[in-house]
Amino acid sequence: MSETFSAEISSRICNHMNQDHADAIVLYAQAFGNVTNATAAEMLSIDAEGMDLAAQVNGEPVPVRIHFDHTLADSEDAHQTLIAMVKQARVKAK
């Protein structure tokens, strides 16, 4: 894991996303992980290159790796990128 994404930063982002934005994580799995039948998902880790999720499909966890469209510079870049991705996912879901 790069210096810009220490274990503490990854954990903080994942905890926030899992607690406050669970619906967004499902959208990431569906839109960017091609797990269209995911009913729930959890963010396991995030780094400068992408994020690892566990999507629930038929009650079973499915590992999902989603690569970002650019290398993230820092946690603020992660924040802005995750917001942009959820907006894109909502458009795809329509």
N, C-alpha and C positions, 0 to 999 in steps of 0.2 A: 504494500500500500504506500502510495507516495506521501511525502511530507505534508502536502496540502490536504490530504485526506487521512488523518490519523485514525486509529481505532475509535478514539473518543468522538471525533467529528462524525464519523460514519454512524456510530451508535446514537448520537444526539439526533441526527437527521432521521434515521430509521425510527427511533422512538416517537418523534414528533409526527412523522408520516403515518405510522401505524395507529397512533392514538387519535389523531385529529383529521386524517385524510385517507381513511381506509378505502373510501369509494374511488379516490384517484388512483390508488395502487391497483385496484381491479381494472380500471380503464387502461393503465399502462400495460398490464398483462394481456388484455384483450387487443388493444390497438398496436402495440409495439412488440409484444412477445408472441403474437399470433395464437394466443390461447383464448379463442373466441368464446369458449364455453366455461371460462373461469367464473365461479360464483363468489369467490373471496380471494384475497391475496395479502401477503405480508412482505414488507421490504426487509430483507435480511442484511444487506450491506450495500454501500455505495462507495465508488472510488472515482477517480478522474476520468475513467474510460466508460463506466457504465454502472448498472445496478443489478443486484441479484434479488430475485423475488421467489417466493413459494406461492404458487397459485393453487387454489382448490378446484379440482375437477372431479365431479362425482364422488366427493368426500375424500379424495386422495390428493396429497400434495404433489405438485408438478414443479420441478425447478425451472426457472426462467431467467435467462441473462439478457438484459437489454443494453445495447451499446448506445452511447450518446453520439450525436452528430458532430461533436467536437470534444476535445480534451478540456475538461473543466479546470478553471484556474484556481478556484477556492470555493468556500461554502456559499458565498453570495452568488457566484456563478451557478452553483448547484441549485440554489433556490429559484433563480430566474429561469433556468432550464427546465426544472420540474414544473413550474407554472406554465411555461410555454407548451410543454408536452401534454399536460392535462387539457389545455385548450384545444390542441390538435386532436387529441383522442376524442374529445366531446364532439368535434366536427365530424370525425370519422364514424362515430356511433350513430349519427342522425340518418 
